[in-house]
Amino acid sequence: MSDFDLMFIKNDRQKSLVEKAGKLASRVKQRVKQTDKTGLFSLENLRDLQEENYVTLTLPESYGGENISLYEFLLVQEKLAQGDGSTALSIGWHLGVVKELHEDHLWEEDTFRKFATEIGKNKSIVNRAATEPATGSPARGGIPETRAVRDGDHYVVNGHKSFTTMASVLDYFLVSAYVEEQDTVGWFLIYKDMPGIQIDHTWDTLGMRGTGSDDLILTNVRLPLEMLVETKTNKKPSPKGWLLHIPACYLGIAIAARNDAIHFAKNYQPNSLNTPIAEVPHIKQKIGEIDLELVKARHFMYAVAHKWDTDPDSRAEMGAELAAVKTTATNAANLVVDLAMRIVGGRGLSKQYQFEQYYRDVRAGLHNPPMDDMVIEMLANQALRS
């Protein structure tokens, strides 16, 4: 385990968790080229995650999980992303949703108990399906065009969801829909094999291709009334600490690029030099700039996570801090990978190396919510209210 990994590990439990994530990172890294080519989430990666009980880390211990804290969640996600960012980001959504359901008590207790038992026993995977072609990101406040109409003791759901991460391998979808009967937005828990469920393989993006974030089509999906598991309330939305899995993932990718660039610099010696390029002043400058960016972003992220874990009373006021972490980390990750590419030079564009994929993958972080403009406005509004 490198000094970079040990920097934020505080105890033996955390060290053990990071070692588990590191073991998985080594496995999933072997399939990066395959998933980048196919644009699908790897079934082999999923099996590894299930066999190592990674998919149950955020479950309460009573259901077979580890009940990991937010700080621990970020440690393992950052490490897993060093092997494959797509795998880390994908499973991060599942783990985050489970953590949110447990900690925020969003469902009826009996409904969550049954679902948590299912995850603990069968290692089932879930993700929210919220984004739509017409409404864009739900973070912008759009009302879903997906509709749920009551028909006796069932709801009939029709709609089209985009950016549904891991769509082809999910066991359950948490689908947002406008519930006409209640004039509100609700969330339906839908099993993958329900009649009317279809996955359209539309995912063809520059980066994070291995997330398999395809489109989910729902055509006259009939659901028992109890599958409406959440409804939107008039309460002010509370900050979601678990979304820090996003910056943790992109910092993990940046760390991988950093490590590869340093290895390259220490081992590449053109015949015009008497030493490897690591001894060249401008290369040292770039390596120092890389570590400065990573140290700043990581200290910020882990400090906010520690505050979230140890001061629950402050969580309601942490929205701006959480958002600022995301913007700081994803922009730092992009800068780090750019510097790594400059260290390596033209070889960084070659498919023989992974730098060009790091470059493509970190770019995606800028488009995960919250977007930079929303974060800056949030911070400005907070400052003006004070």
Helices and strands as residue ranges (DSSP letters): H 3-6, H 12-29, H 32-38, H 43-51, G 54-56, G 61-63, H 70-81, H 85-104, H 109-122, E 126-129, G 138-140, E 147-151, E 154-164, E 172-179, E 184-191, E 197-200, G 209-211, E 214-224, G 225-227, E 228-231, G 241-244, H 245-267, G 277-279, H 281-310, G 312-317, H 319-344, G 345-349, H 355-365, H 372-385
